[in-house]
Amino acid sequence: MFRAASLLAFAALVLSQDASYISPKNGPYIEIPKLGFGTWNLSRNTTEAVASAIEAGYRHFDCATAYNNQKDIGPGIKLGLERTGLKRSDLWITSKIWGNRHGDQVRSGVETNLKELGLDYIDMTLMHFPIGQVGGKSSYDYVATWKEMEKYTGEGKLTRFIGISNFNQTQVDDLLASATIIPKVHQFELHPYLQQQPFVDYHKAKNITVTAYAPLGNTNPSYALRARRATPLLHNPVLKEIAAARGCTPAQVSLKWNMDRGVIPHPKTQRKDRQKENFEAWAKCKLTDGDRAKIKELGTKPQRFWEICSTMLRLPCYGGLEADK
């Protein structure tokens, strides 16, 4: 049973996370909690994991059609709200439309996410990849898909805001050239082994908030084939040394490093102890400039661990970015 004291214990941490603000140049200010909860590969005890994450203080959840678990995430959101006494408006829910919902199928994609999650609206809808499947063929017309997404965004509509995921810089430039609504968010792989600082800075200049998947690098078992390229991130001696010096853990160091540069990471875990550990990164782990300089050195040989484009979709992605193969 949920204890009020447990919520109060984390309340200060929730507030201390501050928020990432998106410039009014892109529309009104919006607040996104600095730390998200990832749900990709959250396949066991999904409902309870989401509910316990809300109890632990998480207010930002990253979902997607392609994760095939939104029907279990929705009840977890409901259960977590019941346990904590929070309202739907206290949470930030992101979901994504898959490639088979590009073009004139966008509305259907957003409605599917709403139905699976059991929600009346989604805070942020992302185009999962700049590549779709239209009429059985690959389509690169992400601009047309974006134009469709623009129709369904805004207060009182299906999704409050829209954004992108897994674009390269040329594709972002191409989209911005004709977009009526500027993407609020761009999500892509970021961790100390794949820092992409110039690309992060590019988004800051465009007033686009960056969110990170795989923020703990090659700890995810889905990256097993490519994980052997580098020491598991959480066992990296540099991160372990910094963690010991700062009284935190390697996971907290990695998460706080991203947050310190304005990136919102989305770690995923079913374990309550690790949910708490990750959530406390913002308040507990204080990095110095010297720490950040050491972490910067870890990115001199960039390692990308999520290669769905080349391995599964057989399509080109990430052109011109770090670790582009």
TASUL-V412718 format. One record per backbone hydrogen bond with DSSP energy under -0.5 kcal/mol. CO is the residue of the C=O (numbers start at 1). NH is the residue of the N-H. If there is no record, write none. Layout:
BEGIN
CO&NH, CO&NH
END
This chain:
BEGIN
3&6, 3&7, 4&8, 5&9, 6&10, 7&10, 7&11, 8&12, 10&14, 11&15, 12&16, 13&17, 14&17, 15&18, 19&21, 20&32, 23&26, 24&27, 30&22, 32&20, 34&265, 36&38, 36&267, 37&62, 39&42, 41&43, 45&49, 46&50, 47&51, 48&52, 49&53, 50&54, 51&55, 52&56, 53&57, 53&58, 54&57, 59&92, 60&37, 61&63, 61&94, 62&39, 64&67, 65&68, 69&72, 69&73, 70&74, 71&75, 72&76, 73&77, 74&78, 75&79, 76&80, 77&81, 78&82, 79&83, 80&84, 81&85, 81&86, 87&90, 88&91, 91&93, 92&61, 92&94, 93&123, 93&124, 94&63, 95&126, 96&65, 97&128, 98&101, 99&102, 99&133, 102&105, 103&106, 105&109, 106&110, 107&111, 108&112, 109&113, 110&114, 111&115, 112&116, 113&117, 114&118, 114&119, 122&160, 123&161, 124&95, 124&126, 125&163, 126&97, 126&128, 127&165, 132&134, 132&139, 133&135, 134&137, 137&134, 139&132, 140&142, 141&145, 142&146, 143&147, 144&148, 145&149, 146&150, 147&151, 148&151, 148&152, 149&152, 150&153, 152&159, 154&157, 158&122, 159&154, 161&125, 162&184, 163&127, 164&187, 168&172, 169&173, 170&174, 171&175, 172&176, 173&177, 174&178, 175&178, 175&179, 180&182, 184&209, 185&164, 186&211, 187&166, 188&213, 191&194, 193&303, 194&191, 196&200, 197&201, 198&202, 199&203, 200&204, 201&205, 202&206, 203&208, 204&207, 207&209, 209&186, 210&264, 211&188, 212&266, 213&190, 214&217, 216&219, 217&220, 220&223, 221&224, 223&226, 223&227, 224&228, 226&229, 227&230, 232&235, 233&236, 236&240, 237&241, 238&242, 239&243, 240&244, 241&245, 242&246, 243&247, 243&248, 249&253, 250&254, 251&255, 252&256, 253&257, 254&258, 255&259, 256&260, 257&261, 258&261, 258&263, 259&262, 263&265, 264&212, 265&36, 267&38, 271&275, 272&276, 273&277, 274&278, 275&279, 276&280, 278&281, 279&282, 280&284, 281&285, 284&286, 285&287, 288&292, 289&293, 290&294, 291&295, 292&296, 293&297, 294&298, 295&298, 296&299, 297&300, 303&305, 305&307, 307&311, 308&312, 308&313, 309&314, 309&315, 318&321, 321&324
END
